[in-house]
């Protein structure tokens, strides 16, 4: 094995320890207070310049916020878990401005390269079965209803390891590095607000990735992920008018029927000939009683498109349906955006860099290297990709192979931690390729 492989392998135990620590204490969306504070302390100790709060998140650009009570509860939980040295970072995260960036400058001319790692968990209750490894080995989620069932705990561990190896070997590099630890990836809620705060300024290359998904076995990799779908996520709140269902039905305005009609019409939207489009109404709630004309309704919806224009086509059609059905049924409707991201493709140049790194890595099997693959789903990273590509910068997204015990967002989700070393090795090879100092 070469120097890079040995550096990555030297942190294997630390990678596993960090992954399990974050797995034990999951947080969702804008409530990643504990997670952000731990990352800030660790990265600051490595010599990175840390930015937090309104320096990395534009408050009024956030989507899908929880309640003030939920936010306060999350802060109190974080305080109980953090050391005094870690807790000092909490005041910067007022009102849920979580997530951070870490910056380091070699003081030598070179590229400005950035890496993005997501940090939030999902609203899933982790399996308590004895055979489930996190439960069996004592690192299961410490809170009901929330778990790292997507691998972001592993992503954070890789991010910390990569940051450590770059900082400890800074003489090997030129230029600048930034690490973006993004909250609220789930639901595609965080990238827009971080980009609006200026976290991408000056970046020439942005690299991202994920464990699993289409890279389904240890030693595998997808070097260039394409067709990350654009998406819009929104809620529709319908206000009708209650009335006695038998005695005076003509006096009511039926929000239940309006909600049902909206759902059916949305699912009947004509698909687009220029690419993939999707629509889903995942939740429909309405009504108050058996003999009452329903005065309220609620829909949780999402559209997707192969690119931003196709997604906008689907979203506009949905808005036309909401407006038209509301008029027909005599109800009022309010649409609240809860998330959304752009569509994007990996730059060919970045795909090639990942590909060359994969061929050199002893942790990747040559017969499991996939150069390019269409994702066909959404990832909040796509907003960062598109924003940078529109400025002439480069970005790409890989997938690191791992054996999964269950699918992403499943209560029994778990991955083979060997993939963590492979991920760090690939990222580090890319760092040397883009920013390595010639000696």
C-alpha positions in Angstrom: 0.0 0.0 0.0 1.1 3.5 -0.7 1.4 6.5 1.6 -2.2 7.6 1.1 -3.6 4.2 1.8 -1.6 3.9 5.0 -2.7 7.3 6.2 -6.4 6.3 5.7 -5.9 2.9 7.3 -4.1 4.4 10.3 -7.4 6.1 11.3 -9.6 3.0 11.0 -10.3 2.6 14.7 -11.0 6.3 15.0 -13.3 6.3 12.1 -15.4 3.5 13.6 -15.4 5.1 17.0 -16.6 8.4 15.6 -19.2 6.8 13.5 -20.7 5.0 16.5 -20.5 8.1 18.7 -22.6 10.1 16.2 -24.9 7.2 15.6 -25.7 7.0 19.4 -26.8 10.7 19.5 -28.7 11.5 16.3 -30.4 14.8 15.6 -32.6 15.9 12.7 -32.7 18.9 10.4 -32.2 22.3 12.0 -31.8 20.8 15.4 -28.2 19.4 15.0 -26.9 21.3 18.0 -24.9 18.5 19.7 -23.5 17.3 16.4 -22.4 20.8 15.3 -20.8 21.6 18.6 -18.8 18.3 18.6 -17.6 18.9 15.1 -16.7 22.5 15.8 -14.5 21.5 18.8 -12.8 18.7 16.9 -12.1 20.8 13.8 -10.9 23.8 15.8 -8.5 21.6 17.7 -7.0 20.5 14.3 -6.3 24.2 13.4 -9.3 25.0 11.2 -11.0 28.3 11.2 -14.6 27.6 12.2 -17.7 29.5 11.0 -21.1 29.0 12.6 -24.6 30.4 12.9 -25.5 33.3 10.6 -22.1 33.1 9.0 -23.1 29.8 7.3 -26.9 29.8 7.3 -29.2 32.6 6.1 -32.0 32.3 8.6 -34.9 33.5 6.4 -33.8 31.2 3.5 -34.4 28.0 5.6 -37.2 25.6 4.8 -39.0 23.0 6.8 -38.4 24.5 10.2 -39.7 22.8 13.3 -41.4 24.5 16.3 -39.8 26.7 18.8 -40.6 24.1 21.5 -38.9 21.4 19.5 -35.9 23.6 19.0 -35.6 24.4 22.8 -36.0 20.7 23.6 -33.1 19.8 21.3 -30.9 22.5 22.8 -31.5 21.1 26.3 -30.7 17.6 25.1 -27.5 18.8 23.6 -26.4 20.6 26.7 -26.7 17.4 28.7 -24.5 15.5 26.1 -21.8 18.2 25.6 -18.6 19.0 27.5 -18.1 22.6 28.6 -15.6 23.1 25.8 -18.1 21.9 23.3 -21.1 23.6 24.7 -19.4 27.0 24.2 -20.4 26.8 20.6 -24.2 26.6 21.3 -24.8 30.3 21.5 -23.8 30.7 17.9 -26.6 28.4 16.8 -29.6 30.5 18.0 -32.9 29.5 16.6 -31.5 26.4 14.9 -28.8 27.9 12.8 -26.8 24.7 12.9 -24.2 23.2 10.6 -20.7 24.7 10.1 -17.8 25.2 7.8 -14.1 24.6 8.6 -11.4 26.4 6.6 -7.6 26.0 6.3 -5.1 27.8 4.2 -1.7 26.4 3.2 -0.5 30.0 2.5 0.8 28.7 -0.9 -0.9 29.4 -4.2 -3.2 26.7 -5.4 -6.8 25.6 -5.9 -9.6 26.2 -3.4 -11.1 22.8 -2.9 -14.1 22.0 -0.7 -15.7 18.8 0.6 -19.3 18.5 1.8 -20.6 16.1 4.5 -24.2 15.9 5.7 -24.8 15.6 9.4 -28.5 15.1 10.1 -30.4 11.9 10.8 -34.0 10.8 9.9 -37.3 10.4 11.6 -37.1 6.7 12.1 -37.2 4.7 15.3 -34.2 2.3 15.3 -34.8 -1.4 15.6 -34.4 -2.7 19.1 -34.0 -6.3 18.0 -31.0 -8.1 19.6 -29.6 -9.0 16.2 -29.4 -5.4 15.1 -25.7 -4.6 15.5 -26.0 -1.0 16.9 -28.3 -2.5 19.6 -26.2 -5.6 20.1 -22.9 -3.7 20.5 -24.3 -0.7 22.5 -24.2 2.2 20.1 -27.9 2.4 19.1 -29.9 5.7 19.0 -30.4 7.2 22.5 -33.8 8.8 21.5 -37.0 7.3 20.2 -38.1 8.3 16.7 -34.7 9.5 15.4 -31.8 7.5 14.0 -28.9 7.7 11.6 -30.6 5.4 9.1 -28.9 6.8 6.0 -25.2 6.8 6.7 -24.6 10.5 7.6 -22.9 9.3 10.8 -20.3 7.6 8.6 -20.0 10.7 6.4 -19.2 12.8 9.4 -16.6 10.3 10.6 -15.0 10.4 7.1 -15.1 14.2 7.1 -13.3 14.4 10.4 -10.7 11.9 9.4 -10.0 13.6 6.1 -9.7 17.0 7.8 -7.3 15.5 10.3 -5.1 14.0 7.6 -5.0 17.2 5.6 -4.2 19.3 8.6 -1.5 16.9 9.9 0.2 16.8 6.4 -0.4 20.4 5.4 3.1 20.7 3.9 2.0 18.2 1.3 -0.6 20.6 -0.1 -1.0 24.0 -1.8 -4.0 26.3 -1.9 -7.0 26.3 0.4 -9.5 23.7 1.8 -13.0 24.1 3.1 -15.2 21.5 4.8 -18.9 22.1 4.7 -20.8 20.1 7.3 -24.4 20.6 6.2 -27.5 20.1 8.3 -31.1 19.5 7.0 -30.1 17.4 4.0 -33.0 15.1 4.7 -36.0 16.8 3.0 -33.6 18.8 0.9 -33.9 21.8 3.3 -30.4 23.0 4.1 -28.3 23.7 1.0 -30.3 26.7 -0.2 -29.9 28.5 3.2 -26.1 27.7 3.4 -25.5 28.8 -0.2 -27.4 32.0 0.5 -25.1 32.7 3.4 -22.1 32.6 1.0 -20.4 29.3 2.0 -19.5 28.6 -1.6 -17.7 31.9 -2.3 -14.4 31.3 -4.1 -14.6 27.5 -4.2 -13.2 26.0 -7.4 -13.9 22.3 -6.7 -16.6 20.8 -4.5 -16.6 17.1 -3.8 -19.4 15.1 -2.2 -20.6 11.6 -1.9 -22.6 9.0 -0.1 -22.1 5.4 1.2 -24.4 2.8 -0.3 -27.4 3.5 -2.6 -26.3 2.1 -6.0 -22.8 1.1 -4.7 -24.1 -2.0 -2.9 -21.0 -4.0 -2.0 -17.7 -3.5 -0.2 -14.9 -2.4 -2.5 -17.3 -0.8 -5.0 -17.6 2.8 -6.1 -19.7 4.9 -8.5 -17.3 7.7 -9.6 -19.7 10.0 -11.3 -23.3 10.3 -10.2 -25.6 11.9 -12.7 -29.3 12.9 -12.9 -29.7 14.0 -9.3 -33.3 15.0 -9.6 -34.6 18.5 -8.8 -37.4 18.5 -6.2 -40.0 20.8 -4.6 -41.5 19.7 -1.3 -44.6 21.6 -0.1 -47.6 21.3 2.2 -51.1 22.4 1.3 -53.3 23.6 4.1 -57.0 23.8 3.2 -59.7 25.7 5.1 -63.3 24.9 4.3 -66.5 25.5 6.2 -68.2 23.1 8.5 -71.9 22.3 8.4 -74.3 19.5 9.4 -73.8 16.8 6.8 -77.5 15.9 6.8 -79.3 19.0 8.0 -77.5 21.7 6.0 -74.8 20.3 3.7 -75.3 23.2 1.3 -73.9 25.5 3.9 -70.5 23.7 4.0 -67.4 23.9 2.0 -65.9 20.4 1.9 -62.1 20.6 2.5 -61.9 16.8 2.5 -63.3 16.5 -1.0 -61.1 19.3 -2.1 -58.0 17.6 -0.7 -58.9 14.3 -2.3 -59.5 16.0 -5.7 -56.2 17.8 -5.5 -54.4 14.5 -4.7 -56.0 12.7 -7.6 -55.4 15.5 -10.1 -51.8 15.9 -9.0 -51.2 12.2 -9.6 -52.8 12.6 -13.0 -50.5 15.3 -14.3 -49.2 14.5 -17.7 -45.5 13.4 -17.7 -43.0 15.3 -19.7 -41.4 14.0 -22.9 -38.1 15.7 -22.2 -37.2 13.7 -19.1 -38.1 12.0 -15.9 -40.8 13.6 -13.7 -42.4 12.5 -10.5 -45.2 13.5 -8.2 -46.3 12.1 -4.8 -48.9 13.1 -2.3 -47.6 11.3 0.8 -50.1 12.5 3.4 -53.7 13.4 3.2 -55.6 14.4 6.4 -59.0 16.0 6.6 -62.2 16.3 8.6 -63.4 16.3 12.2 -66.5 14.1 12.5 -68.6 11.6 10.7 -71.6 13.9 10.3 -69.7 17.1 9.7 -68.8 18.6 6.4 -65.0 18.7 6.7 -63.7 22.2 7.5 -60.0 21.4 7.1 -57.6 19.4 4.9 -53.9 18.9 4.7 -51.6 17.4 1.9 -47.9 16.7 2.1 -46.6 16.7 -1.5 -43.4 16.6 -3.5 -42.5 16.9 -7.2 -39.3 15.8 -8.9 -37.8 16.3 -12.2 -34.7 15.2 -14.1 -33.6 18.8 -14.2 -34.8 22.1 -12.6 -37.1 23.0 -15.6 -38.9 19.7 -15.5 -39.4 19.9 -11.8 -40.8 23.5 -12.2 -43.2 22.1 -14.8 -44.6 19.6 -12.3 -44.7 22.2 -9.5 -46.6 24.7 -11.6 -49.1 22.1 -12.6 -49.7 21.3 -8.9 -50.2 25.0 -8.1 -52.7 25.3 -10.9 -54.6 22.3 -9.4 -54.6 23.8 -5.9 -55.9 27.1 -7.3 -58.6 25.5 -9.5 -59.9 23.0 -7.0 -60.0 25.6 -4.3 -62.2 27.7 -6.5 -64.5 24.9 -7.5 -65.0 23.7 -3.9 -65.2 27.2 -2.3 -62.3 26.6 0.0 -59.2 28.6 0.9 -55.7 27.0 0.4 -52.3 28.0 1.6 -49.1 26.4 0.2 -46.1 26.3 2.4 -42.7 25.3 1.0 -40.8 22.8 3.2 -37.9 21.9 1.0 -36.4 21.7 -2.5 -33.2 21.4 -4.4 -31.9 21.7 -8.0 -31.1 19.0 -10.5 -27.5 18.4 -11.4 -24.9 16.1 -13.0 -21.3 15.5 -11.9 -18.7 17.3 -14.0 -16.8 15.0 -16.3 -13.5 16.3 -15.0 -14.4 15.4 -11.4 -15.7 12.0 -12.4 -12.4 11.3 -14.1 -10.5 12.4 -10.9 -12.6 10.1 -8.8 -12.1 7.3 -11.4 -8.3 7.7 -11.3 -8.4 7.7 -7.5 -10.5 4.5 -7.5 -8.1 2.7 -9.8 -5.2 3.6 -7.5 -6.9 2.7 -4.2 -6.2 -0.7 -2.7 -9.6 -0.6 -1.0 -11.5 -0.5 -4.2 -11.9 -3.6 -6.5 -11.2 -2.9 -10.1 -14.2 -5.0 -11.2 -16.5 -3.0 -9.0 -15.6 0.4 -10.3 -18.6 2.1 -12.1 -17.5 5.2 -13.9 -20.9 6.9 -14.3 -24.4 6.1 -13.2 -27.8 7.9 -13.1 -29.0 8.4 -9.6 -32.7 8.9 -10.3 -33.4 10.4 -6.9 -32.8 13.7 -5.0 -29.8 14.9 -2.9 -29.5 18.3 -1.4 -25.9 18.4 -2.6 -27.3 19.0 -6.1 -28.1 22.6 -5.1 -24.4 23.2 -4.3 -23.4 21.5 -7.5 -25.6 23.6 -9.7 -24.8 26.9 -7.9 -21.0 26.3 -8.4 -21.4 25.0 -12.0 -23.3 28.1 -12.9 -20.3 30.1 -11.8 -17.8 28.0 -13.8 -16.6 25.9 -10.9 -16.5 22.1 -10.8 -18.3 19.6 -8.7 -18.9 15.9 -8.5 -20.6 13.3 -6.4 -19.5 9.7 -5.8 -21.0 6.7 -4.0 -18.8 4.4 -1.9 -19.8 0.8 -1.8 -20.8 -1.0 1.3 -22.7 -4.1 2.4 -26.0 -3.0 3.9 -28.1 -4.9 6.5 -31.2 -3.0 5.3 -32.1 -0.2 2.9 -31.6 3.5 3.6 -34.2 5.0 6.0 -35.1 1.5 7.3 -35.2 0.9 11.0 -32.6 -1.9 10.6 -30.2 0.1 8.5 -26.6 -0.6 9.2 -23.5 -0.6 7.0 -20.1 -2.4 6.9 -17.7 0.1 8.5 -14.8 -1.1 6.2 -16.2 1.4 3.7 -15.2 4.3 5.9 -11.5 3.7 5.2 -12.2 3.4 1.5 -14.1 6.7 1.5 -11.3 8.6 3.2 -8.7 7.0 0.9 -10.6 8.2 -2.2 -11.2 11.7 -0.8 -7.6 12.1 0.2 -6.3 10.9 -3.2 -8.5 13.6 -4.8 -7.1 16.2 -2.4 -3.5 15.2 -3.5 -4.6 15.3 -7.1 -6.0 18.8 -6.9 -3.9 20.4 -4.3 -0.8 18.3 -3.9 2.5 20.2 -3.7 5.1 19.2 -6.3 8.3 18.3 -4.5 
